[in-house]
């Protein structure tokens, strides 16, 4: 799976979304078609996120492990892989070392 290396003709919200004392940071990207994405970094640690909308998380660099709500075990993801999270759900994401970079697309 290949992920974009850049987005053209977009609006970037300058104020960062900062979570877990700066260990997860993203910026919102508003696409020309009206859709929204976030592009961010996850530093080492384990974090739990709740979702309002369905999301697809594409890993663009680094590695992480993810456990979706209702699952018993973590699944590994690396560069060029992605996972989906249902709306009104949650997921736990863990980065053991380095920085995990991602693109989060909000699925309608």
C-alpha positions in Angstrom: 0.0 0.0 0.0 1.4 3.4 -1.0 0.5 6.6 0.9 0.8 10.1 -0.4 4.0 12.0 0.2 2.4 15.4 -0.1 -1.1 17.0 -0.4 -1.7 19.8 -2.9 -4.3 22.6 -2.8 -5.1 22.2 0.9 -5.6 24.3 3.9 -3.5 23.5 7.0 -4.7 24.6 10.5 -1.7 26.1 12.1 -2.6 25.3 15.7 -1.4 21.8 16.5 -3.5 19.1 18.2 -1.4 18.2 21.2 -2.1 15.1 23.3 -0.5 13.3 26.2 1.9 16.1 27.2 3.2 16.5 23.6 3.9 12.9 23.0 1.3 12.8 20.2 1.1 15.8 17.9 -0.9 16.4 14.7 -2.0 19.1 12.4 -5.4 19.2 10.7 -5.4 19.3 6.9 -8.6 20.4 5.1 -8.8 18.9 1.6 -10.2 20.7 -1.5 -13.1 18.2 -1.5 -14.2 19.2 2.0 -12.7 16.1 3.7 -10.4 16.4 6.7 -7.2 14.6 7.6 -4.7 14.9 10.3 -0.9 14.4 9.9 1.1 13.6 13.0 3.8 12.1 15.1 3.6 9.6 17.9 6.5 9.4 20.3 7.3 6.2 22.4 4.6 5.3 24.8 1.1 3.7 24.9 -2.0 5.9 24.3 -5.7 5.3 24.1 -7.9 7.4 21.7 -11.7 7.5 21.4 -13.2 8.1 18.0 -16.3 10.1 17.0 -16.1 9.4 13.3 -14.6 6.4 11.6 -10.9 6.7 10.9 -8.3 5.1 8.7 -4.8 5.5 10.2 -2.0 5.1 7.5 1.5 4.7 8.9 3.9 6.6 6.8 7.1 6.0 8.8 8.1 4.1 11.9 6.2 1.3 13.6 3.4 0.9 16.1 1.2 -1.8 17.7 -2.6 -1.3 17.8 -5.4 -2.9 19.8 -8.9 -1.9 18.6 -11.8 -1.9 21.1 -12.9 -5.5 21.7 -9.7 -7.1 20.6 -7.5 -9.2 22.9 -4.1 -8.6 21.3 -2.0 -5.9 19.7 -1.3 -6.0 15.9 1.8 -4.5 14.5 1.8 -1.9 11.7 4.7 -0.3 9.9 5.4 2.0 7.0 2.9 1.7 4.1 0.3 -0.2 6.3 -3.0 1.1 7.6 -5.8 0.2 10.0 -9.4 1.3 10.4 -11.2 2.3 13.5 -15.1 2.3 13.6 -17.0 5.4 14.7 -17.8 5.8 18.4 -15.1 3.3 19.3 -11.5 3.4 20.7 -8.1 2.1 20.1 -4.8 1.7 22.0 -1.6 2.5 20.1 1.9 1.8 21.3 5.2 2.9 20.0 8.2 1.1 21.5 11.0 3.2 20.0 11.6 6.0 17.5 8.8 8.1 16.1 5.7 6.8 14.3 4.3 9.1 11.6 0.8 8.9 10.3 -2.0 10.2 8.2 -5.4 9.9 9.7 -8.3 10.1 7.3 -11.8 10.6 8.6 -14.1 8.2 6.8 -17.7 9.3 6.0 
